[in-house]
């Protein structure tokens, strides 16, 4: 089977609502020490695997047969390896949600298998203390945004709302700074350039071309020229969806 999945069919005549993917949760979370990891936590245990390899293969195969996309939650490095192994056995791509801790040998597998790395940068700044406490000595392998991008992986940034606020400028700033303003970056070599953080937060190109669908966001400042520590303050002046205005800042009316 070819890598990737066919687009889900639209649910409305506008083409703006589509069938979503099947989501499978394979491990827990960092804060609860239930993310499934190769190395033991300081307090003992490796976290939890919530789905066996056989059950994961079955669920992914049934979703594929039904024409559904796949998006699979994996946070610990052991869970991430399990998910990549399952995609390799299945012979198609999909998404991995979170990918917070990765083994070095798994970085290149995302591009090779056609697996999108869907990550949430704001968790990085919220979880710094938890990472230092529960994953000591693994700083370099946590939230490896720049390494994933350099490997050719399809990197997608998001919020994980409602766990974190649905505000793209907050996650863009977190990806660029890997810290809250004024703090020391967490593994500074894994910061993303502003242009990359913007591009990986969008479905379309940064600058639309002739004939492109007019889904547009008009800003009050150029984020490529702004102070990176002020990215979260970026204001949206107006938005258009398919060329139709959907938002206009009252100050511009």
Secondary structure as a PSIPRED ss2 file (coil, helix, strand):
# PSIPRED VFORMAT (PSIPRED V4.0)

   1 X C   1.000  0.000  0.000
   2 X C   1.000  0.000  0.000
   3 X C   1.000  0.000  0.000
   4 X C   1.000  0.000  0.000
   5 X C   1.000  0.000  0.000
   6 X C   1.000  0.000  0.000
   7 X C   1.000  0.000  0.000
   8 X C   1.000  0.000  0.000
   9 X C   1.000  0.000  0.000
  10 X E   0.000  0.000  1.000
  11 X C   1.000  0.000  0.000
  12 X C   1.000  0.000  0.000
  13 X C   1.000  0.000  0.000
  14 X C   1.000  0.000  0.000
  15 X C   1.000  0.000  0.000
  16 X C   1.000  0.000  0.000
  17 X C   1.000  0.000  0.000
  18 X E   0.000  0.000  1.000
  19 X C   1.000  0.000  0.000
  20 X C   1.000  0.000  0.000
  21 X C   1.000  0.000  0.000
  22 X E   0.000  0.000  1.000
  23 X E   0.000  0.000  1.000
  24 X E   0.000  0.000  1.000
  25 X E   0.000  0.000  1.000
  26 X C   1.000  0.000  0.000
  27 X E   0.000  0.000  1.000
  28 X C   1.000  0.000  0.000
  29 X C   1.000  0.000  0.000
  30 X C   1.000  0.000  0.000
  31 X C   1.000  0.000  0.000
  32 X C   1.000  0.000  0.000
  33 X C   1.000  0.000  0.000
  34 X C   1.000  0.000  0.000
  35 X C   1.000  0.000  0.000
  36 X C   1.000  0.000  0.000
  37 X C   1.000  0.000  0.000
  38 X C   1.000  0.000  0.000
  39 X C   1.000  0.000  0.000
  40 X C   1.000  0.000  0.000
  41 X C   1.000  0.000  0.000
  42 X C   1.000  0.000  0.000
  43 X C   1.000  0.000  0.000
  44 X C   1.000  0.000  0.000
  45 X C   1.000  0.000  0.000
  46 X C   1.000  0.000  0.000
  47 X C   1.000  0.000  0.000
  48 X C   1.000  0.000  0.000
  49 X E   0.000  0.000  1.000
  50 X C   1.000  0.000  0.000
  51 X C   1.000  0.000  0.000
  52 X C   1.000  0.000  0.000
  53 X H   0.000  1.000  0.000
  54 X H   0.000  1.000  0.000
  55 X H   0.000  1.000  0.000
  56 X H   0.000  1.000  0.000
  57 X H   0.000  1.000  0.000
  58 X H   0.000  1.000  0.000
  59 X H   0.000  1.000  0.000
  60 X H   0.000  1.000  0.000
  61 X H   0.000  1.000  0.000
  62 X H   0.000  1.000  0.000
  63 X H   0.000  1.000  0.000
  64 X H   0.000  1.000  0.000
  65 X H   0.000  1.000  0.000
  66 X C   1.000  0.000  0.000
  67 X C   1.000  0.000  0.000
  68 X C   1.000  0.000  0.000
  69 X C   1.000  0.000  0.000
  70 X E   0.000  0.000  1.000
  71 X E   0.000  0.000  1.000
  72 X E   0.000  0.000  1.000
  73 X E   0.000  0.000  1.000
  74 X E   0.000  0.000  1.000
  75 X C   1.000  0.000  0.000
  76 X C   1.000  0.000  0.000
  77 X H   0.000  1.000  0.000
  78 X H   0.000  1.000  0.000
  79 X H   0.000  1.000  0.000
  80 X H   0.000  1.000  0.000
  81 X H   0.000  1.000  0.000
  82 X H   0.000  1.000  0.000
  83 X H   0.000  1.000  0.000
  84 X H   0.000  1.000  0.000
  85 X H   0.000  1.000  0.000
  86 X H   0.000  1.000  0.000
  87 X H   0.000  1.000  0.000
  88 X H   0.000  1.000  0.000
  89 X H   0.000  1.000  0.000
  90 X H   0.000  1.000  0.000
  91 X C   1.000  0.000  0.000
  92 X C   1.000  0.000  0.000
  93 X C   1.000  0.000  0.000
  94 X E   0.000  0.000  1.000
  95 X E   0.000  0.000  1.000
  96 X E   0.000  0.000  1.000
  97 X E   0.000  0.000  1.000
  98 X E   0.000  0.000  1.000
  99 X C   1.000  0.000  0.000
 100 X C   1.000  0.000  0.000
 101 X E   0.000  0.000  1.000
 102 X C   1.000  0.000  0.000
 103 X C   1.000  0.000  0.000
 104 X H   0.000  1.000  0.000
 105 X H   0.000  1.000  0.000
 106 X H   0.000  1.000  0.000
 107 X C   1.000  0.000  0.000
 108 X C   1.000  0.000  0.000
 109 X H   0.000  1.000  0.000
 110 X H   0.000  1.000  0.000
 111 X H   0.000  1.000  0.000
 112 X H   0.000  1.000  0.000
 113 X H   0.000  1.000  0.000
 114 X C   1.000  0.000  0.000
 115 X E   0.000  0.000  1.000
 116 X E   0.000  0.000  1.000
 117 X E   0.000  0.000  1.000
 118 X E   0.000  0.000  1.000
 119 X E   0.000  0.000  1.000
 120 X C   1.000  0.000  0.000
 121 X H   0.000  1.000  0.000
 122 X H   0.000  1.000  0.000
 123 X H   0.000  1.000  0.000
 124 X H   0.000  1.000  0.000
 125 X H   0.000  1.000  0.000
 126 X H   0.000  1.000  0.000
 127 X C   1.000  0.000  0.000
 128 X H   0.000  1.000  0.000
 129 X H   0.000  1.000  0.000
 130 X H   0.000  1.000  0.000
 131 X H   0.000  1.000  0.000
 132 X H   0.000  1.000  0.000
 133 X H   0.000  1.000  0.000
 134 X H   0.000  1.000  0.000
 135 X C   1.000  0.000  0.000
 136 X C   1.000  0.000  0.000
 137 X C   1.000  0.000  0.000
 138 X C   1.000  0.000  0.000
 139 X H   0.000  1.000  0.000
 140 X H   0.000  1.000  0.000
 141 X H   0.000  1.000  0.000
 142 X E   0.000  0.000  1.000
 143 X C   1.000  0.000  0.000
 144 X C   1.000  0.000  0.000
 145 X H   0.000  1.000  0.000
 146 X H   0.000  1.000  0.000
 147 X H   0.000  1.000  0.000
 148 X H   0.000  1.000  0.000
 149 X H   0.000  1.000  0.000
 150 X H   0.000  1.000  0.000
 151 X C   1.000  0.000  0.000
 152 X C   1.000  0.000  0.000
 153 X C   1.000  0.000  0.000
 154 X C   1.000  0.000  0.000
 155 X E   0.000  0.000  1.000
 156 X E   0.000  0.000  1.000
 157 X E   0.000  0.000  1.000
 158 X C   1.000  0.000  0.000
 159 X C   1.000  0.000  0.000
 160 X C   1.000  0.000  0.000
 161 X C   1.000  0.000  0.000
 162 X C   1.000  0.000  0.000
 163 X C   1.000  0.000  0.000
 164 X C   1.000  0.000  0.000
 165 X C   1.000  0.000  0.000
 166 X C   1.000  0.000  0.000
 167 X C   1.000  0.000  0.000
 168 X H   0.000  1.000  0.000
 169 X H   0.000  1.000  0.000
 170 X H   0.000  1.000  0.000
 171 X H   0.000  1.000  0.000
 172 X H   0.000  1.000  0.000
 173 X H   0.000  1.000  0.000
 174 X H   0.000  1.000  0.000
 175 X H   0.000  1.000  0.000
 176 X H   0.000  1.000  0.000
 177 X H   0.000  1.000  0.000
 178 X C   1.000  0.000  0.000
 179 X C   1.000  0.000  0.000
 180 X C   1.000  0.000  0.000
 181 X C   1.000  0.000  0.000
 182 X C   1.000  0.000  0.000
 183 X C   1.000  0.000  0.000
 184 X C   1.000  0.000  0.000
 185 X C   1.000  0.000  0.000
 186 X C   1.000  0.000  0.000
 187 X C   1.000  0.000  0.000
 188 X H   0.000  1.000  0.000
 189 X H   0.000  1.000  0.000
 190 X H   0.000  1.000  0.000
 191 X C   1.000  0.000  0.000
 192 X C   1.000  0.000  0.000
 193 X C   1.000  0.000  0.000
 194 X H   0.000  1.000  0.000
 195 X H   0.000  1.000  0.000
 196 X H   0.000  1.000  0.000
 197 X H   0.000  1.000  0.000
 198 X H   0.000  1.000  0.000
 199 X H   0.000  1.000  0.000
 200 X C   1.000  0.000  0.000
 201 X C   1.000  0.000  0.000
 202 X C   1.000  0.000  0.000
 203 X C   1.000  0.000  0.000
 204 X C   1.000  0.000  0.000
 205 X C   1.000  0.000  0.000
 206 X C   1.000  0.000  0.000
 207 X C   1.000  0.000  0.000
 208 X C   1.000  0.000  0.000
 209 X C   1.000  0.000  0.000
 210 X C   1.000  0.000  0.000
 211 X C   1.000  0.000  0.000
 212 X C   1.000  0.000  0.000
 213 X C   1.000  0.000  0.000
 214 X C   1.000  0.000  0.000
 215 X C   1.000  0.000  0.000
 216 X E   0.000  0.000  1.000
 217 X E   0.000  0.000  1.000
 218 X E   0.000  0.000  1.000
 219 X E   0.000  0.000  1.000
 220 X C   1.000  0.000  0.000
 221 X C   1.000  0.000  0.000
 222 X C   1.000  0.000  0.000
 223 X C   1.000  0.000  0.000
 224 X C   1.000  0.000  0.000
 225 X C   1.000  0.000  0.000
 226 X C   1.000  0.000  0.000
 227 X C   1.000  0.000  0.000
 228 X H   0.000  1.000  0.000
 229 X H   0.000  1.000  0.000
 230 X H   0.000  1.000  0.000
 231 X H   0.000  1.000  0.000
 232 X H   0.000  1.000  0.000
 233 X H   0.000  1.000  0.000
 234 X C   1.000  0.000  0.000
 235 X C   1.000  0.000  0.000
 236 X E   0.000  0.000  1.000
 237 X E   0.000  0.000  1.000
 238 X E   0.000  0.000  1.000
 239 X E   0.000  0.000  1.000
 240 X E   0.000  0.000  1.000
 241 X E   0.000  0.000  1.000
 242 X C   1.000  0.000  0.000
 243 X C   1.000  0.000  0.000
 244 X E   0.000  0.000  1.000
 245 X E   0.000  0.000  1.000
 246 X E   0.000  0.000  1.000
 247 X E   0.000  0.000  1.000
 248 X E   0.000  0.000  1.000
 249 X C   1.000  0.000  0.000
 250 X H   0.000  1.000  0.000
 251 X H   0.000  1.000  0.000
 252 X H   0.000  1.000  0.000
 253 X C   1.000  0.000  0.000
